[in-house]
Amino acid sequence: MKPLKPILFLLLAIAFCSGTCEENTCKESPKPDCMCTMQYDPVCGCNNKTYGNACQAECDGITEYTKGECK
C-alpha cells in the first residue's frame, strides 16, 4: 500500500490542477466605462503587452503587471 500513496497523491494533484493551473488568471473582462489619465508611466501586462500606465492596464482587465515596458 505504501508505494500507492505517492501515485495516488500525484493523480489527485493532476486532477485538481487540470481545471485551475492552465487558466489565465491575470486577465478579467475589460471595464468599458473606465477612465484614465494620459500620463505615460508604462507597465507590462501579464499578457506581454505594454500599457501607457497601470490604470489603462486595469481598464483592459489586466490584474497583474510590472513597471516598465515589455521586452
Stockholm file with secondary structure:
# STOCKHOLM 1.0

chainA/1-71         MKPLKPILFLLLAIAFCSGTCEENTCKESPKPDCMCTMQYDPVCGCNNKTYGNACQAECDGITEYTKGECK
#=GR chainA/1-71 SS CTTHHHHHHHHHHHHHHHHHTTSCTTBCCCCTTCCCCCCCCCEEETTSCEESSHHHHHHTTBCCEEESCCC
#=GC SS_cons        CTTHHHHHHHHHHHHHHHHHTTSCTTBCCCCTTCCCCCCCCCEEETTSCEESSHHHHHHTTBCCEEESCCC
//
